[in-house]
Amino acid sequence: MLQQDKPDDFVIATGEIYSLQDYIETELLSVGSDWRVGYVQAYPSSFRPANIAESKENPQKALGVLGWRTEYNMKGFVKIMVDCQLGGEC
């Protein structure tokens, strides 16, 4: 991106859809915990009145212009982050 002749905006994303529940479940399962057992509480009073039902970013411009494509899906990236936090390779 920084080596382009003309500055431009690019979306760096997987192009896949995951819920917050998917993310939390993946993160806690990677350390051997069940997210449904005492780790997550939802308070309806803190919910946003209008929430985005689905958000999926499109990385096609980054692929077409830069030749960039993701190497990791969400689960792979969560594994890297958890391993790093636990003192593993970052």
Sequence and secondary structure as in RCSB ss.txt:
>XXXX:A:sequence
MLQQDKPDDFVIATGEIYSLQDYIETELLSVGSDWRVGYVQAYPSSFRPANIAESKENPQKALGVLGWRTEYNMK
GFVKIMVDCQLGGEC
>XXXX:A:secstr
 TT SS      S      HHHHHHHHHHTTT  TTTTT    GGGS SS  S      HHIIIII    S  HH
HHHHHHHHHHTTS  
